[in-house]
Amino acid sequence: MTAKAALGPGRLEVVRTGEAAALGAALVAGVAGGVYGSVATALADASPFDRVTAPAGIRARYDAEYLDHWLPAVITRLRQTGGA
């Protein structure tokens, strides 16, 4: 989860359940079926969650790898194949 937080916006809220996908589907169905008035209300009824934040050093390393290695490689490949 720390790696996901480092790659994303910086903080994740992870529901404490072994079946997160099923819980998410049930909450969305509850909103669609009118059990909950909104997604926010459904989430308030969900299992407790943990906040996961990546340390700044890890986030900086992922950002550097992305900018210095991954992004240039993708741009080069797209240019070679005519995709850019």
C-alpha positions in Angstrom: 0.0 0.0 0.0 2.9 2.3 0.6 4.1 1.9 -2.9 0.6 2.6 -4.2 0.4 5.8 -2.1 3.8 6.8 -3.5 2.6 6.4 -7.1 -0.7 8.1 -6.5 -1.8 11.3 -5.0 0.1 10.6 -1.8 -2.5 9.2 0.6 -4.8 6.1 0.4 -7.7 5.2 2.5 -7.8 1.4 2.7 -10.9 -0.4 4.0 -10.1 -3.1 6.6 -11.7 -6.1 4.9 -10.5 -9.1 3.0 -13.2 -8.5 0.3 -12.7 -4.9 -0.6 -14.0 -5.4 -4.2 -17.2 -7.1 -3.0 -17.7 -4.4 -0.4 -17.3 -1.7 -3.0 -19.7 -3.4 -5.3 -22.3 -3.7 -2.5 -21.9 0.0 -1.6 -22.3 1.1 -5.2 -25.4 -1.1 -5.5 -26.7 0.4 -2.3 -26.4 3.9 -3.8 -28.0 2.8 -7.1 -30.8 1.1 -5.3 -31.6 4.0 -3.1 -30.4 2.4 0.2 -27.8 5.2 0.5 -28.4 8.8 -0.7 -24.8 9.3 -1.9 -21.4 7.6 -2.2 -20.2 9.6 0.8 -23.1 8.2 2.9 -22.3 4.7 1.8 -18.7 5.0 2.6 -19.5 6.3 6.1 -21.3 3.0 6.6 -18.3 0.9 5.4 -15.8 -0.9 7.4 -13.2 1.1 9.3 -10.3 2.1 7.1 -6.6 3.0 7.5 -4.8 5.9 5.9 -1.6 5.0 4.2 0.8 7.8 3.3 4.2 7.3 1.6 7.2 8.8 3.2 8.5 11.8 1.2 11.8 10.1 0.3 10.0 7.2 -1.3 7.7 9.5 -3.3 10.7 11.5 -4.5 12.4 8.4 -5.7 9.4 7.2 -7.6 8.9 10.6 -9.2 12.6 10.7 -10.2 12.4 7.2 -11.8 9.3 8.2 -13.6 10.7 11.5 -15.0 14.2 10.3 -15.7 13.6 6.8 -17.0 10.1 5.6 -17.6 8.6 8.7 -19.3 11.6 9.2 -21.8 11.5 5.5 -22.7 7.7 5.7 -23.5 8.2 8.8 -25.6 11.0 7.2 -27.5 9.0 4.1 -28.1 6.0 6.1 -29.3 8.1 8.1 -31.7 9.7 4.9 -33.1 6.3 3.4 -33.7 4.6 6.5 -35.0 2.4 6.9 -32.0 3.5 10.4 -31.0 
